[in-house]
Amino acid sequence: MPDVYLISTARALAQQVTKEHLDNGQVYPPFRNIRKISANIAAAVAGKAYDLGMTRETFRVLMCFVN
């Protein structure tokens, strides 16, 4: 897996941590939101793959419904 996908994953995960989470000492979003978190990460990585020309347009359109 290219580093660019790992970076996209890390950014997508970090964007889901709120100030409230940080104030409570949490560095990750709550596990109870794992489905939403996973979907957002998948969308970010798929978006990066699209940006790099690794997917087709139809895939990008489908991923818009994840967010």
C-alpha angles and dihedrals in degrees: 000000000000117000091243090069092049090051090050089051093050093048093048091050093046092050089061094059110094130205087252091057091050092047087055091052095255118139094182130049115260117282091230086074094052095124093053092042092050093047091051092049091048091050092050093050092045089049091052090049089052092048089053091050094249097125140040127259093249090060091053091052091052092050090056088073092059095067 
